[in-house]
Amino acid sequence: QVQLVESGGGTVRPGGSLTLSCAASGFAVSDYSITWNRRAPGEGERTMVALITPGQYTTYADSVKGRFTISRDNAKNTILLQMNSLKPEDTGVYYCNQGTTWGQGTAVTVST
């Protein structure tokens, strides 16, 4: 059974950092492109913030370039999202996605 489980969310002050984890089961993360996505408060849509391909090509939404880093830990079958210099507008629920599979999300709040 293909499954994604996110963790690592929390509340931080502006300028702080968090690392999100997406643990995969039922497939190898090294074989597929995987994205991190955010649903901001009050919005219905999820917006992609970062992507990593099997060849480790990465791309980011303009709003997070230079602050977020997506990476892969093949040994743990996990995708990470390192988030630095967090801003209030980074607040939302973060989901990882592969194909038609989504995790349950992990909430990030950036606030004073």
C-alpha positions as CSV (number, residue, x, y, z in Angstrom):
1,Q,0.0,0.0,0.0
2,V,1.4,3.4,-1.1
3,Q,1.4,5.8,1.8
4,L,3.0,9.2,2.7
5,V,3.2,10.4,6.3
6,E,4.4,14.0,7.0
7,S,5.8,15.2,10.3
8,G,7.8,18.0,11.7
9,G,5.4,20.9,11.7
10,G,5.0,23.4,14.5
11,T,4.9,27.0,15.5
12,V,8.0,29.2,15.0
13,R,8.8,32.9,15.1
14,P,9.6,34.8,11.9
15,G,13.2,34.1,10.9
16,G,13.1,30.6,12.4
17,S,13.6,27.2,10.9
18,L,11.8,23.9,10.6
19,T,12.5,20.6,8.9
20,L,9.6,18.7,7.6
21,S,9.8,14.9,6.9
22,C,7.7,12.8,4.5
23,A,8.1,9.1,5.2
24,A,7.0,6.9,2.3
25,S,6.0,3.3,2.2
26,G,4.9,1.0,-0.6
27,F,7.4,2.5,-3.1
28,A,10.9,3.8,-3.2
29,V,11.2,7.6,-3.1
30,S,14.3,7.4,-5.3
31,D,12.1,6.1,-8.2
32,Y,9.6,9.0,-8.4
33,S,9.3,12.7,-8.5
34,I,7.9,14.0,-5.2
35,T,6.6,17.4,-4.3
36,W,5.9,19.4,-1.1
37,N,2.8,21.5,-1.3
38,R,1.2,24.1,0.9
39,R,-2.4,24.9,1.6
40,A,-2.5,28.4,3.1
41,P,-5.2,29.3,5.7
42,G,-8.6,30.0,4.1
43,E,-7.5,28.6,0.7
44,G,-8.9,25.5,-0.8
45,E,-6.0,24.7,-3.2
46,R,-2.6,23.3,-2.5
47,T,0.3,25.1,-4.1
48,M,3.5,23.3,-4.9
49,V,6.5,24.8,-3.1
50,A,9.3,22.3,-4.0
51,L,9.9,19.3,-6.2
52,I,12.6,16.6,-6.4
53,T,13.1,14.2,-9.3
54,P,14.7,10.7,-9.3
55,G,17.8,12.4,-10.8
56,Q,17.8,14.8,-7.8
57,Y,16.8,17.8,-10.0
58,T,15.0,20.3,-7.7
59,T,12.8,23.2,-8.3
60,Y,11.0,25.7,-6.0
61,A,8.2,28.2,-6.0
62,D,9.6,31.7,-6.3
63,S,8.3,32.6,-2.9
64,V,10.6,30.0,-1.2
65,K,13.7,30.1,-3.4
66,G,16.8,30.5,-1.4
67,R,15.1,29.7,1.9
68,F,13.7,26.1,1.4
69,T,15.7,23.0,0.4
70,I,14.1,19.7,-0.6
71,S,16.2,16.6,-0.3
72,R,16.0,12.8,-0.2
73,D,17.2,10.2,2.3
74,N,17.1,7.0,0.4
75,A,18.1,4.9,3.4
76,K,15.1,6.1,5.4
77,N,12.8,6.3,2.3
78,T,12.0,9.9,3.3
79,I,11.8,13.3,1.6
80,L,12.8,16.3,3.7
81,L,12.0,20.0,3.4
82,Q,14.4,22.3,5.2
83,M,12.7,25.6,5.8
84,N,14.8,28.6,6.9
85,S,14.1,32.3,7.3
86,L,10.5,31.5,7.8
87,K,7.9,34.3,7.1
88,P,4.3,34.6,8.3
89,E,3.2,33.9,4.7
90,D,4.8,30.5,4.9
91,T,2.0,29.5,7.4
92,G,-0.2,26.6,6.2
93,V,-0.6,22.9,6.1
94,Y,2.2,21.2,4.2
95,Y,1.6,18.0,2.2
96,C,3.9,15.7,0.3
97,N,2.6,14.1,-2.9
98,Q,3.6,11.4,-5.3
99,G,1.3,10.7,-8.2
100,T,-2.2,10.4,-6.8
101,T,-1.1,9.8,-3.3
102,W,-1.1,12.6,-0.7
103,G,-0.2,12.5,3.0
104,Q,-2.4,13.9,5.8
105,G,-0.4,17.1,6.1
106,T,1.6,18.8,8.9
107,A,0.8,22.3,10.1
108,V,3.3,25.1,10.1
109,T,2.5,28.4,11.8
110,V,4.9,31.3,11.6
111,S,3.9,34.0,14.1
112,T,5.2,36.3,16.7
